[in-house]
Amino acid sequence: MAQAVITSSKSLIAGLSPERPVLIAGPTASGKSALALEIAAQQGGVIVNADASQVYRCWRVISARPSAAEVALAPHALYGHIDAEQSYSTGHWLREIIPLLKGDTRPIVVGGTGLYFSALTRGLADIPATPHHVRTEADALPLPHLLADLDAATKGTIDTANRARVQRAWEVLRATGRGLADWQATTKPPALPLDQAQAIVFDVSKDWLNARIEKRFDLMIAEGALEEVSKVLPTYDPSRPAHRAIGVPELIDHLAGRTTLEEARDRAVIATRQFAKRQRTWFRSKMGDWQKLSSAKAR
């Protein structure tokens, strides 16, 4: 059942139970982390990352990971703890968050990776690990080729514009002989059923969000995003999920002399806006029963 939109974080927090886990989802740059900190300050809790880019140790600025000052305000978990060379999937994240759900401190799970929340509240299929040779083969194939090989049922359940999602589905089919949708139909019970959590999703307007995205990327540049990416340049590998983080390929092109900084900045802003559009579409289609949070300015 669709939820009414709340326009005040103060009103929202007043209605939260300090005992039950909180889930906060939303598109990039919508203010999720600030809300999580506000909840933690008033009610306590450990802030748990649910953003696929923020798990990587090499990205603090470019992934908008919480700053040292913000981390000092409340306990944080699953941020910046994975090397870029490591394999990390939704399954890895789910296994890491389960102990936190059983801890003494109420978790406040916040991020923009919808699959993490889906796995947490709906369950995740127990799919075998992808063999290295299958991943290597997938890395070399163009997106249209990967899409053409997928079964119809799986195509209807994934974001076909998201290469990482398409490649994952292709790898599952190639390695197991079963489509991803078929595996998902046999999922185990969820670690945190939605009715046992307080689920919040940001519902904001496109124009408001696009303006914030542009300002935030400029702030990233000012705070050292280019220097952060330059440290990765000697080992940059576009096939690694960590190195596909938005803003990274664009700044790599600038550092390699292929574009100006202004061109890289404009391309990164466009890519972020496109990503946010896909996130908003996904959240609105998959999270209709979550409590929606907006603001008067955002509408």
Secondary structure, DSSP 4 states (H G I P E B T S, - for coil): -PPPEE--HHHHHHT--TTS-EEEE--TTSSHHHHHHHHHHHH--EEEE--SSTTBTT-STTTTPPPHHHHTTS-EESSS-B-TTS---HHHHHHHHHHHHTSSSPEEEEES-HHHHHHHHH----PPPPPHHHHHHHHTS-HHHHHHHS-HHHHTTS-TT-HHHHHHHHHHHHHHSS-HHHHHTTPPPPSS-GGGSEEEEE---HHHHHHHHHHHHHHHHHTTHHHHHHTTGGG--TTSGGGGSTTHHHHHHHHTTSS-HHHHHHHHHHHHHHHHHHHHHHHHHH-TTSEEE--TTT-
